[in-house]
């Protein structure tokens, strides 16, 4: 392999490894929308939204676009045209990957159309909302389960082959 090929391969590998670092964490649903005296931006993940854990992240800024700490944020998921319970969770910095954001992480078990309402502040805020479709999660959306389903038969097969080899060895030693 030539030096140029090795360099190209290394660059591609580095690009593949660095790609997750460039991700923004989801889909922008609301961008700098005025809510009371605040500007909010809202992102959701996974993309597209699927049943299971949903992350709604909220950036709260003032008119100078500075992050405002200590503002109460509540995210509400309201089912549209289907039977499901409304889900309501407070957003916190502890749940957020990016600590400038507040995040609410919760499970949605029913696929369909939902309205997500973001309530910001108590007296000087308001509410913004967006609608999104939540699709049914598939096996491919659960990488740990998928890996277990692939690896478990392989491990079991290897263990059984090893036991079979162990059983053959004493029999071969007795024949000698």
C-alpha positions, 0 to 999 in steps of 0.5 A: 500500500502506498503512502498516499493510499495509507494517508487517504485511508487514515483521513477517511477513518478520522472523518468517520470517527469525528462525524458524531462530534459534529452532530448537533444533537437532533432536529431544530424545531423552533429557532429563536422564537420570542416567548414572553421576554425570552427567545427560545430554540428547541431541538428534538432527537432522535431523528426522526422521532421514534417510540421510546426515549425522546429528548426535547432540548431547549435553549433559553436566551434574553434579547441580547442572545445571552443564555438565561440561567434558572428559568423554569421550562416544562415540556408537554407532549400532547397526542393528536387524534389518538388515544394516549396520555399527555406526557409532562416533564420538567427540563433540566441542565442535568439531562442536557448533553450541552449544558447551555440547554435544558432537556426533558427526556421521556418515553413516548410509547404510542406512534402518531402525531403529537404536539410538543408544547414548551412552557417557559418561565412562570410570569414573564414567559409563555408557550411555544409549540411544534407538531411532529410525527412519532414513528414505531421504533424498529429493531435497528433503532435499538443497537444494544439489543441488535448486538445482543441478538447477533452476539448471543448465538455466536457466543453460544455456538462457540461455547458448545464447540468448545465443550465438544472439543473437551469431550473428544480430548479425554476419549482420545487420551483413553484410546492411547 
